């Protein structure tokens, strides 16, 4: 585990064989179902998409979440990044 100084935000993401996702720095689980999780982390909102997703371990006091299932993607929801990004087709057809 990486130690962070006082006041510094941190997060560790560990994905094992796309079947087990372990996260630190989780503040809250906003919503979840078998295909998508929306997590509030110290570094912003994070979406996890996949199939047959379920919580294996949850400890918000320690900021730890473990999710099992087939993980397809992880994406941080950052308002500035989405506003700047045009997507694949936007970049292809400038």
VOBA-1610 file (N, C-alpha, C; in pm, whole numbers, padded with zeros to 5 digits, always signed):
BEGIN
Unk+00084-00117+00000Unk+00000+00000+00000Unk+00089+00124+00000Unk+00051+00222-00076Unk+00126+00346-00087Unk+00081+00440+00025Unk+00177+00494+00097Unk+00148+00589+00204Unk+00139+00730+00145Unk+00039+00806+00188Unk+00023+00943+00142Unk+00030+01034+00263Unk+00087+01153+00240Unk+00098+01251+00348Unk-00038+01305+00387Unk-00040+01379+00497Unk-00165+01438+00545Unk-00224+01530+00440Unk-00355+01512+00415Unk-00423+01600+00321Unk-00410+01558+00176Unk-00318+01469+00145Unk-00302+01425+00008Unk-00403+01317-00023Unk-00461+01326-00144Unk-00556+01226-00186Unk-00481+01118-00262Unk-00528+00995-00247Unk-00462+00886-00316Unk-00559+00775-00348Unk-00517+00694-00443Unk-00600+00581-00482Unk-00512+00475-00543Unk-00547+00352-00514Unk-00478+00239-00574Unk-00583+00153-00644Unk-00555+00117-00769Unk-00645+00035-00848Unk-00570-00092-00886Unk-00628-00207-00851Unk-00564-00334-00882Unk-00667-00422-00953Unk-00637-00460-01077Unk-00726-00545-01156Unk-00654-00676-01184Unk-00715-00786-01143Unk-00653-00918-01158Unk-00733-00998-01260Unk-00671-01025-01375Unk-00729-01109-01480Unk-00870-01065-01522Unk-00899-00936-01511Unk-01030-00879-01544Unk-01144-00941-01465Unk-01113-01014-01358Unk-01216-01083-01279Unk-01232-01026-01138Unk-01128-00961-01088Unk-01132-00905-00953Unk-01070-00766-00955Unk-01148-00667-00913Unk-01103-00529-00907Unk-01099-00487-00761Unk-00981-00442-00716Unk-00965-00393-00579Unk-00929-00245-00584Unk-01003-00164-00509Unk-00985-00020-00510Unk-00966+00033-00369Unk-00879+00132-00355Unk-00869+00207-00230Unk-00909+00351-00261Unk-00931+00429-00158Unk-00968+00570-00176Unk-01114+00588-00214Unk-01199+00489-00186Unk-01341+00498-00219Unk-01414+00567-00104Unk-01489+00671-00138Unk-01563+00748-00040Unk-01706+00695-00026Unk-01769+00659-00140Unk-01909+00617-00138Unk-01939+00534-00263Unk-02032+00441-00250Unk-02085+00367-00365Unk-02217+00433-00399Unk-02220+00510-00509Unk-02339+00586-00547Unk-02449+00495-00599Unk-02414+00404-00690Unk-02512+00311-00745Unk-02438+00192-00803Unk-02511+00081-00815Unk-02450-00037-00876Unk-02557-00135-00921Unk-02524-00211-01023Unk-02602-00326-01065Unk-02504-00426-01125Unk-02552-00529-01191Unk-02463-00634-01240Unk-02379-00590-01360Unk-02408-00471-01416Unk-02334-00425-01534Unk-02258-00295-01513Unk-02288-00220-01406Unk-02219-00092-01387Unk-02218-00051-01239Unk-02103+00000-01196Unk-02086+00057-01063Unk-02049+00203-01081Unk-02104+00289-00997Unk-02064+00429-00991Unk-02011+00454-00851Unk-01881+00482-00843Unk-01813+00499-00715Unk-01763+00642-00701Unk-01782+00700-00583Unk-01721+00829-00553Unk-01588+00799-00485Unk-01479+00847-00545Unk-01346+00822-00491Unk-01283+00956-00452Unk-01169+00947-00388Unk-01096+01069-00350Unk-01048+01146-00472Unk-01039+01081-00587Unk-00991+01146-00709Unk-01103+01175-00808Unk-01229+01159-00767Unk-01342+01187-00855Unk-01431+01064-00870Unk-01536+01078-00948Unk-01628+00968-00971Unk-01569+00870-01071Unk-01588+00741-01043Unk-01533+00634-01125Unk-01645+00539-01163Unk-01657+00510-01294Unk-01754+00409-01337Unk-01678+00282-01373Unk-01735+00171-01333Unk-01682+00039-01365Unk-01792-00033-01440Unk-01764-00076-01563Unk-01864-00150-01640Unk-01815-00292-01665Unk-01911-00381-01682Unk-01876-00520-01707Unk-01998-00610-01705Unk-01976-00737-01675Unk-02083-00836-01668Unk-02074-00911-01536Unk-02190-00945-01482Unk-02199-01022-01357Unk-02118-00959-01244Unk-02120-00826-01235Unk-02045-00755-01132Unk-02118-00763-00999Unk-02044-00786-00893Unk-02099-00784-00758Unk-01988-00748-00659Unk-02030-00697-00543Unk-01935-00656-00440Unk-01886-00779-00365Unk-01754-00796-00363Unk-01695-00903-00284Unk-01663-00854-00143Unk-01613-00728-00136Unk-01574-00670-00006Unk-01601-00520-00012Unk-01654-00466+00098Unk-01680-00323+00107Unk-01651-00275+00248Unk-01564-00174+00258Unk-01537-00109+00385Unk-01514+00040+00357Unk-01621+00117+00368Unk-01609+00261+00342Unk-01528+00331+00450Unk-01524+00275+00571Unk-01443+00334+00677Unk-01295+00333+00636Unk-01252+00225+00569Unk-01113+00214+00522Unk-01099+00259+00376Unk-01210+00285+00309Unk-01207+00327+00170Unk-01177+00214+00073Unk-01211+00091+00110Unk-01179-00026+00029Unk-01303-00086-00034Unk-01291-00122-00163Unk-01398-00193-00234Unk-01333-00300-00321Unk-01391-00419-00320Unk-01348-00526-00411Unk-01471-00569-00491Unk-01457-00570-00623Unk-01567-00605-00712Unk-01527-00727-00793Unk-01615-00827-00797Unk-01591-00948-00877Unk-01683-00946-00998Unk-01640-01012-01104Unk-01714-01022-01228Unk-01619-00997-01343Unk-01673-00987-01463Unk-01590-00958-01581Unk-01588-00807-01602Unk-01472-00746-01585Unk-01457-00600-01597Unk-01428-00564-01742Unk-01510-00474-01797Unk-01490-00426-01934Unk-01417-00293-01938Unk-01451-00202-01846Unk-01386-00071-01850Unk-01391-00002-01715Unk-01295+00089-01697Unk-01289+00181-01584Unk-01278+00320-01643Unk-01359+00413-01596Unk-01352+00549-01650Unk-01384+00649-01540Unk-01298+00751-01528Unk-01324+00860-01435Unk-01414+00961-01505Unk-01514+01009-01433Unk-01605+01109-01487Unk-01553+01245-01447Unk-01487+01310-01539Unk-01426+01440-01515Unk-01488+01539-01612Unk-01561+01636-01560Unk-01632+01732-01644Unk-01543+01802-01744Unk-01419+01835-01707Unk-01331+01905-01800Unk-01283+01811-01910Unk-01259+01686-01879Unk-01211+01592-01980Unk-01320+01560-02081Unk-01444+01542-02034Unk-01552+01509-02127Unk-01586+01629-02214Unk-01571+01750-02163Unk-01600+01868-02244Unk-01495+01885-02353Unk-01370+01850-02326Unk-01263+01864-02424Unk-01261+01750-02524Unk-01305+01633-02482Unk-01297+01514-02567Unk-01410+01514-02670Unk-01375+01488-02795Unk-01475+01480-02901Unk-01513+01337-02931Unk-01443+01241-02874Unk-01470+01102-02903Unk-01398+01059-03030Unk-01408+00933-03062Unk-01338+00876-03176Unk-01382+00938-03308Unk-01513+00949-03330Unk-01562+01004-03456Unk-01532+01152-03470Unk-01536+01225-03358Unk-01503+01366-03361Unk-01358+01390-03402Unk-01269+01300-03358Unk-01128+01312-03394Unk-01103+01270-03538Unk-01177+01170-03585Unk-01161+01123-03723Unk-01211+01224-03826Unk-01321+01294-03793Unk-01384+01386-03890Unk-01370+01529-03847Unk-01244+01576-03831Unk-01218+01715-03793Unk-01260+01810-03901
//
